[in-house]
Amino acid sequence: MARVKAFRGLRPPKEIASLLASRPYDVLNSKEAREEAKDNKYSLLRITKAEIDLPEGVDEHSQEVYDKVVENFNMFKKNGWLVKDEKPKLYIYAQTMDGRTQYGIVGCTHIEDYFNNKIKKHELTRKDKEDDRMIHVNITNANCEPVFFAYPQNKEIDAIVNDIITKEEPIYDFIAKEDGFGHKFWVINDEAKIKRIEDIFNNDIPNLYVADGHHRTAAAARVGLERKNANPNHTGEEEYNYFMAVIFPDNQLKIIDYNRVVKDLNNLTNEEFLEKLKPYFVIENMGKEIFRPEKLHQFSMYLDGNWYKLSAKEGTYNDNDPIGVLDVTILSNLVLDQILDIKDLRTSKRIDFVGGIRGLGELQKRVDSKEMKVAFALYPVSMKQLIAIADSGNIMPPKTTWFEPKLRSGLVIHELE
């Protein structure tokens, strides 16, 4: 079973929580972070992207930046902008987007469960990105940003959460000005409820699933492993064995589309490209109006001012295979690889990826501007598909899932000592 435990969270006072909470480090570049934190001394971006407090152009991976991270983190604690809870707690974090709310348990998970595959993954990670986050965890001695996990829905946890949120006021409650999404946060003070939630996870929940934050998860686990190996008196209960996660029931989560734009047609004319698609797809010209895929194995394509519906023909997919059923697999194998000669989605400079939160208008804009030649929109992957792939030990193709809303960082921080 996957272990979850309470911890003594480091949290902002109620009156500055909405100012301190920030979007994750990896959804903003340095320029965007600098603008977002402008005139806001409380922003956690001053810790997660501390280059914004240094002259523009500084290397974000330089020692100067890492020194600024430590300086700012210590300053936040000294100023009382982050205050540690006296006793170990679990927390409830609710996010609302487009009228839909998801309620997650905030707790700590164990590094051993990552290495023994009780915490299941569906994406490959890059060592350079892991290394960067490891440095951040080590120099702050903390998980400043949570990872985003899912678990198989459990009715008793649902009931405990519902009892708390209906009887108690949230400690934090705000609408984020950057995106209009709602965020609420409760501290679970009832020790019996904390113990019961821990027991349910430890005894009844077989696995947790990484939804978003594979690099942060890998980095946190590697830091814990390094500290374990360096400690001759290691017991397994030291705080460095644990890292912070927000864990949502799978039935409350929704994955949105993750789309592709390509710079060229591999020396094909528009007509030749459409002809090469015909063995694999039924092609319908949908005209100038944006067309969104309506079901699995249906794609929309924007080319030369027109939207097309592409319906994959039978035999181009395998609904009995957790990878073969995915629309990203169909598109990657038959179109990007075979026709457009894009072999490695992770390294090719000819392709880019656009999260569905930006809308299909963003795809049209990038093609109309001549920056890109063709765009493809995909029907979103389901949580059922994600779990089936993770359970089978398979890995999804790159840039398959996009979760929204993103977790706000800074509502609670986990210190490793």
N, C-alpha and C positions, 0 to 999 in steps of 0.2 A: 504494500500500500504506500501511498505518497504522503509523507509527513508534512504537516502544517503546524506552526506554533506561534504563540503570541510573542511580542517583543516590545521593548521600551522605545516607542517611536519618538523621533525628534520632529516637533511640529511648530508651525507658526502660530502666534496669537490670532484670535478670531478676526480682529480688526484689519489685519494686513494679509490674510490668507489669499484673497482673490488677487492681490498685487504680487505676492510672492510666487504663487503657482504659475508655472510656465509650460509651454509645449515642449515635447521631448527634444533632446539635443540634435537628433538626426532628421528632424523634419524641417529644420531651418539651416540655411547657410549663415556664415558669419555676418554678412551684410544684413540679412533679414533679422537676425538676432539682435544686432546693434540697433536697428530701427525699432524693433518690438520692445526692447528694454529701455529705450530713450526716455529720460525724465522719470524713470522708475527705479529708485535705488534698491527696492526690495526684490526685484526679479531674480528668480533662481538661475536665470541664464547667466548671471554674473559668476555662478559657480560651475554650471554645466558647460558654458561656452565663454570662459573667462577672457578670451582674446578680445571681447567687446570692450573691456576696460583698458586696453592697450592700443597703441597707434594702429591705424588701418594698415593692412598688408603684413602684419606679424604672422609668422608660421604658427598655426593653431596647435601644432604638435611640439612646439619648442619648450625648452625648460622654463623660459620666461613666462609662458602661459601657464604651465603647471604650477609654478611658484605663485602665480596670481590666484589660481584655484584655491590653494591652501590658505592664502592670505584672506581671501573673501569668505571662505567657509568659516574660518576662525572668527572673523569679524561679525558674521551673521549670528553666531552663537554668543559672542561677547555682548552684542547689542540687544540680545533677547529676542531676536527675530526668529530664532529656532530654539525651542525649549523642550527638554526631554521629559517624557512621561515618567512618573515616579514608579509605576508598576508595569509589567508586561501587559499589553492589550492586543486584541484584535480590533479591526476597524471595518466599517462598511463604506464603500465608495460607490455612489450612484452617478451615472451619466445619462443625460437626456438629449436625444437628437431626433428631430422630425417627429416628435410626439412619442417616441419609443424610449423606454428607460431600461437600463441594465444595472443590476446590483451585484457588486463584487465584494468578496471577503479579502481584506488586506492582511496578510500574515507573512511569515517567513517559511521558506521551503528549504530542504536539505540538499547540499551539494552531492551527496552519495546517490540521491534519487535521480539526479541528472546523469551521472555516470553509469548507473545501472538500468537506465531507460525506464524508470518509473515516471520521469518527466519526459514526455515524448516530443520529438522534433519533426518538422516537415520540410525544413529548408537547410541547405548547406550554409556555412559561415565562412567568412574570409579572415585569415589569421591577423592581417594588419588592423582590421577593425576591432577584433577581439583585443589585440595588444593595447590599442589606444584606450579602450574602456577599462582594461586591467590597470593601467597606470592611474586612471581617475579614481578607481575604487581603492587602490593602494595608498595614494597620497592623501585622500580624504578619510581613509579608514571607514568608508561608509558606502552603502548603496543609496546614492542620492536620487536615483530614478527607479521606479518599480518596473518589473517586467509584466507582461499581459498574458495570463494563463487562462485556460478553460478547464472545466471538470464536468463529468457526467452529472446532470441535474439530480439533486437529492431533495426529496420533499421535506425532510426534517430541517435541513439547513434553510430551505425556503421559508418554513414556518417561523424559525427563529429570527431570520432577517425581517420578515413581515411584522412580527411582534415588536421589534425594536423600532422600525421606521414609522410605525403607526402610533407608537406611544411616546416616542422621544423626539425632540427637535434636533436637527442636524447641527453639529458644531460649526460646519462651514456650509454655505449655501449661496452660490453666485452663478451668474451667466457670464461666460468668457466673452470679452468684447471682440476678440479676434475672429471668432467663428459663430458666436451665438449659441453655443451648446451649454447645457446646464450641468452643474457639478454640485453634488451634495456629499457630505462626509459625516459619519457618526463614529464616535468612540464607544466600543462595547466595554462597559464597566462591570457588568455582572460576571463574576468569576465562574459561576456555574455554567453560564452560557458559553463563555470562552472555552472552558474545559470540554463541554459537549461538542462544540464545533471541532476542536482539535481531535477529539476521539472519533468523530464521524470520518474525518479525513484520514486519520491514521488507521482506521479499521475497516471502513466501508467504501472508500473511494480508491479504486485500483490504480488509476493513473491521472496525472495532470498533463495538459497539452499546451505547448508553447503556441500562442496565437500570434503575438507580436513581440519583438525584442529578442530574437535569437542571439544576436551578438552580445547584448547585455547579459543574457542568461549564461552563455558560454564563458564570458569574462568573469562573472561573479563566481562561477563554479571553479574556474582555473585559479582564481585568487585563493579560494578556500583550500584547494588541493595543495597549492604551494605552501600555505601556512601550516597545513597538516604535516607535510613532509619536513618542514623546518622545526617542528615541535616534538622533541623526544618524549614529552609527557602528554601527548595528544590523547583525548578521551572520546572525541566525537560530539561532545556537547558544547564546545567552545562556540562563541557567537560567530566566529569566522566560518563555521560550517553551514551557516544559514544565509540566505539572501532573500530580499523582499520581492513579493509578487502581489498583484491584484488578480484574484482568481474568480472568474465568472462562470455561472452555470451555462452549459453549452446551448440550452434551448433559448437563452436570452440574446445570444450573439448573432450578428448578421455581417456577413462578408460582402463587401461591395466590389465592383468590377475593377480590374487592373488591366489597362489597355496598352496598345503598342503603336508607335509611329516609326516609319522607316524612311530613310533619306533618299533611296533610289530603288529602281526596279531591276537592278542587276543587268543593265544594258538592254532591257526589253522595252518595247513601246507599250503604251497602255493596252492596245489591242492584243499584242502578243501575250502580255501578262494575263489578261482576262481569258484568253484561249487556254493558257496553261492551267488555269484554275478549274476549268470545266470537267476534267476527269474526276475531281474530288468533291465538287460543290454544284448544287443547283443555284444559279445566279439570277437574281432579279434586280433590275434597276429601280430604286425607290425614289429617284428624283432628288430635288434640292433640299427637302426637309430632313432634318436629323432623324435617323432611324436607329432604334435601340433594340438589341437582341431580346427576344421574348421567351426563349427557352434554351435548354441545353442543346448543344451541337448546332446552334444558329449563331452566326456572326454578322456584324455590320462592318462594312468597309467604305471608307471615303477616298475617292480617287477622282481627280480632275473635275471637281465641282459637283460630283454626284455621290449619293449614298446608295450602297448595294446591300441586299440581303444575300448572305451566303449560307446555304443549308447543306451541312455535311452529308454526303451520300453514305448509305449503308456499306459497311466494309472498311470505312476509313477510321473507325473507332471500335473499341472493345469495351462494352458496358460491363463486362465481367472482370475487368482488370482495373485496380484502383488508380493507376496512372494512365492507362489507355483510354479511360472514359473521359479524361479531362479535356476540355476545349483548348487549353493552352498546349497540350500535347499534340492535338490535331494541327493547330496552327503552326507550332514550332516545327513539327516533322514535315508536313506536307507543303507548307508555304514558305516559311522563313528559311528552312534548310534546303529543301529540294529545289524550289523555284528561285528564291532570292539569294541563296548561297550564304546565309548567315548561320554559321556553325556553332558559335559560342555566344549565347545571350549575355553572359557575364562580362565579356571583354570587347565585343564588337562595338565599334564607334558608329556603325550605320543604323543602329536601333536605339530608341529611347522608350521609356515606360511612363505612363500617365495614370495616376490614381483616379478612380472614378469620382472621387469627391470634387474634382475639377470640372466634371460634366463633359459630355461629348462635344460640346461647342469648342472646348479646348483642342480636341483632335482636329476639328475642321479649321480652326484658326491657324494651327501649325502647318497644315497642308496648304491652305490658301496663301500663307505668307511665303511659300516656296522653300521654307526651312526644311520641310519634309515632303515626301512624294505621295505617300499612302498611309492611311491609318486603319487600324483594326480595333473594334470594340468587342469584348467578350461577355458572355453571360456569366454572372458571378459564381464562383465555387461555393458549395454549401458546407456547413459545419460537418455534416455527415460525411462528405467526401474527404475533408481535412482529417477527421478522426480515423477514417478507414485507411488512409495513406500512412498516417503516423503509426497506427496499430500494425500495419503490414511491414513496417520497417523501411518503407520507400521514402523517397525525397521528391517533393514537387519541383517542377521546372522553376527557374528564377522568376520572381515578380509575379506570383500567382494570386496571392491574397492581399487585400487591403482592408484593414479594420478601421472603422471610424465610429465614434469619436476617439481620438488619441487620448491616452491617459495624461492628466496634468501632473507634472513633476513638482514636488515640494510640499504637497499636502501632508506627507509624512516621509521621514528618512530613517533608514536602519543603519546604526553604527555597529561596526564589527567587534568592538570591545566595550 
